[in-house]
Amino acid sequence: MTIVKFMLSSVILGMVGIYLLHDLGLAKLSIKATILGPVILGAFIFGLGWGLPGYCPGTSMGALGEGRWDALWGILGMIVGAGFFCGSLPGA
């Protein structure tokens, strides 16, 4: 249950923080249109980059810092997946 509590507290803190920044006029919220094709492709590439080496995003950075070069594949998979997702958004 430790991870569940950690993730839940992170989501709640992030949610409160984003709305606080919005209320203070420091951030603008906008809902993006959902286009399933690019989202599925980006998620697939991101998942491959995460699943094949067996590292989650946070631990892959730590593993690379420890000198485990196989973690680099996970990091590259995350970057490529995020790039496909961002490049596929309308107006990008």
Secondary structure, 3 states (H helix, E strand, C coil): CHHHHHHHHHHHHHHHHHHHHHHCCCCCCCCCCCCHHHHHHHHHHHHHHHHCCCCCHHHHHHHHHCCCCCHHHHHHHHHHHHHHHHHCCCCC
